[in-house]
Amino acid sequence: MNKIVVILLLALLVGVSCRKTSTPSASSAPPATTPAPEQLNHPAGGTTPPPQTKYFKGSIGTSLDLQMKLVREGDQLAGSYYYQKVGTPITLRGTVDKDGNLTLQEFDPNGKQTGVFKGLWTVSAEDGLINLAGNWSKPPGEKGEDKKTAFSVHEEPINLSAGVELIPKEIKENNKKLVYEIDVRYPQLGGSDNPNFQKFNQAVRAAVMKEVTGFKKAMAPEEGEEPPPENSMVSELNIRYRFGMAQDDLISINFDVSSYFQGAAHGNVTSMVLNYDLKNGKPLKLVDLFQPGAKYLPAISTYCIGELKKQEKDKGLQADLIASGGAPTAQNYKSWLISKRGLGVTFDPYQVGPNSAGPQFVLVPYATLKELIKPDGPIAQLAK
């Protein structure tokens, strides 16, 4: 009998053990894995890409110096904006839905909501860049919330690695004795100890300071000359910039340099560029983009002259100036910019038309220059 009891007990224990093994408990199950950010479900269907940082430039109402930075993660937005004249960043948080409807709330340093942007997030079919447009108003419940101010900003062609920042810098000076004002803006790279980034920063600042030093030298009275009266018209130097592109290995910037000297009939506007090879830590020359011995200047010149002639009547350009200012010389093509769609060329006032026509810009498609471009050069990938 004892043997039978023992056998039954052993059979019972084996059965319990088998049931435990075949049906694992929640605590013994392997932990659920969290999908990578790029695999998370997107509200519009499909998957959500990794967070993307976008830089914008534009206006609110009559303020034309708005700078905005937004990080998009799925339908969530976070970032800040500021007016270049003020420089103080204003925090932004908001959303954009699958139809592009945009809402951004702004907050002061204490966390109080001070306004709201409502509009549309659209992608340009021409260049693939993002445009934001709509209205800004005070927060709901505040006096004047029904008053709306139009805003419009467009994405700048900036695509830098996470952590790398483009930091706007400025030089401002108001000299009452010599009656002049200086208002200069320029970018610097931050968030990385890459020595080539520091070389870029030095090159940008050196180029800008050369203009500032030249202006100050022109404003300094000669020996025995009296400074202008304090209530006389102010002389000015202003420098602004725009990107052709900015990525980890290449940055292309155009600086618009405008100056006015007291007593002159009108101001002067000139362009200054810096195309910088971040990969090798050196500024680029136009010749660096093309194969040795390539006739790139005649090719660029032929395209630009053709485009300028198309605009001659509408923009008040002059045939003789187009022929001379667009001729294939290095001086005529000193202001060039690299973009994803082509090589941009700026012609300063008086170069291809009268001062009243202002500067002219022509984008030369890479397809026009494809056979001349250096296969392993800085723009080879863009030209494919």
QUIBEL-V408216 format. One record per pair of residues at least 24 apart in sequence whose ideal C-beta (glycine too) atoms are under 8 Angstrom apart, sorted by sequence separation. I is the first residue (numbers start at 1). J is the second residue. If there is no record, write none. Layout:
BEGIN
I | J
I | J
END
This chain:
BEGIN
68 | 92
72 | 96
90 | 114
114 | 138
115 | 139
116 | 140
130 | 154
131 | 155
165 | 189
166 | 190
184 | 208
235 | 259
236 | 260
251 | 275
252 | 276
339 | 363
341 | 365
342 | 366
48 | 73
56 | 81
77 | 102
81 | 106
92 | 117
96 | 121
114 | 139
129 | 154
130 | 155
164 | 189
165 | 190
212 | 237
235 | 260
250 | 275
251 | 276
301 | 326
325 | 350
341 | 366
48 | 74
113 | 139
129 | 155
164 | 190
165 | 191
211 | 237
235 | 261
250 | 276
301 | 327
325 | 351
326 | 352
342 | 368
343 | 369
77 | 104
129 | 156
164 | 191
184 | 211
235 | 262
250 | 277
251 | 278
301 | 328
325 | 352
129 | 157
163 | 191
164 | 192
184 | 212
211 | 239
234 | 262
249 | 277
250 | 278
300 | 328
163 | 192
233 | 262
249 | 278
250 | 279
321 | 350
102 | 132
127 | 157
182 | 212
232 | 262
233 | 263
248 | 278
249 | 279
298 | 328
321 | 351
322 | 352
43 | 74
161 | 192
208 | 239
236 | 267
244 | 275
297 | 328
301 | 332
321 | 352
322 | 353
42 | 74
43 | 75
102 | 134
119 | 151
297 | 329
301 | 333
321 | 353
42 | 75
164 | 197
182 | 215
297 | 330
300 | 333
40 | 74
105 | 139
117 | 151
182 | 216
228 | 262
318 | 352
180 | 215
317 | 352
318 | 353
37 | 73
169 | 205
297 | 333
317 | 353
318 | 354
343 | 379
171 | 208
316 | 353
315 | 353
316 | 354
180 | 219
308 | 347
316 | 356
317 | 357
338 | 378
171 | 212
178 | 219
304 | 345
316 | 357
338 | 379
178 | 220
219 | 261
315 | 357
340 | 382
178 | 221
218 | 261
300 | 343
304 | 347
317 | 360
175 | 219
215 | 259
286 | 330
308 | 352
338 | 382
300 | 345
315 | 360
211 | 257
208 | 255
286 | 333
179 | 227
207 | 255
178 | 227
179 | 228
204 | 253
311 | 360
177 | 227
178 | 228
179 | 229
286 | 336
179 | 230
200 | 251
308 | 360
44 | 97
45 | 98
177 | 230
179 | 232
181 | 234
183 | 236
184 | 237
186 | 239
43 | 97
44 | 98
176 | 230
179 | 233
180 | 234
181 | 235
182 | 236
183 | 237
184 | 238
185 | 239
187 | 241
289 | 343
308 | 362
43 | 98
179 | 234
180 | 235
181 | 236
182 | 237
183 | 238
184 | 239
185 | 240
186 | 241
307 | 362
179 | 235
180 | 236
181 | 237
183 | 239
185 | 241
178 | 235
180 | 237
304 | 362
303 | 362
304 | 364
211 | 272
273 | 334
275 | 336
303 | 364
273 | 335
275 | 337
272 | 335
273 | 336
275 | 338
68 | 132
271 | 335
273 | 337
300 | 364
207 | 272
303 | 368
187 | 253
207 | 274
186 | 255
299 | 368
300 | 369
204 | 274
299 | 369
203 | 274
203 | 276
273 | 346
296 | 369
299 | 372
56 | 130
58 | 132
61 | 136
271 | 346
54 | 130
56 | 132
60 | 136
200 | 276
296 | 372
271 | 348
295 | 372
200 | 278
270 | 348
294 | 372
269 | 348
290 | 369
166 | 246
203 | 283
269 | 349
87 | 168
197 | 278
200 | 281
254 | 335
268 | 349
291 | 372
196 | 278
199 | 281
290 | 372
291 | 373
87 | 170
179 | 262
196 | 279
199 | 282
254 | 337
290 | 373
291 | 374
84 | 168
164 | 248
194 | 278
196 | 280
253 | 337
289 | 373
290 | 374
291 | 375
66 | 151
68 | 153
158 | 243
196 | 281
252 | 337
289 | 374
84 | 170
156 | 242
157 | 243
159 | 245
160 | 246
195 | 281
252 | 338
288 | 374
66 | 153
156 | 243
157 | 244
158 | 245
159 | 246
160 | 247
161 | 248
252 | 339
290 | 377
61 | 149
157 | 245
158 | 246
159 | 247
160 | 248
250 | 338
271 | 359
289 | 377
60 | 149
61 | 150
157 | 246
158 | 247
266 | 355
269 | 358
288 | 377
289 | 378
60 | 150
61 | 151
156 | 246
254 | 344
269 | 359
288 | 378
289 | 379
60 | 151
59 | 151
254 | 346
58 | 151
59 | 152
244 | 337
245 | 338
58 | 152
59 | 153
244 | 338
245 | 339
284 | 378
58 | 153
244 | 339
245 | 340
57 | 153
58 | 154
56 | 153
57 | 154
56 | 154
56 | 155
57 | 156
55 | 155
56 | 156
244 | 344
54 | 155
55 | 156
67 | 168
84 | 185
277 | 378
55 | 158
54 | 158
53 | 160
53 | 162
51 | 162
55 | 166
250 | 378
157 | 339
157 | 340
57 | 242
127 | 340
127 | 341
END
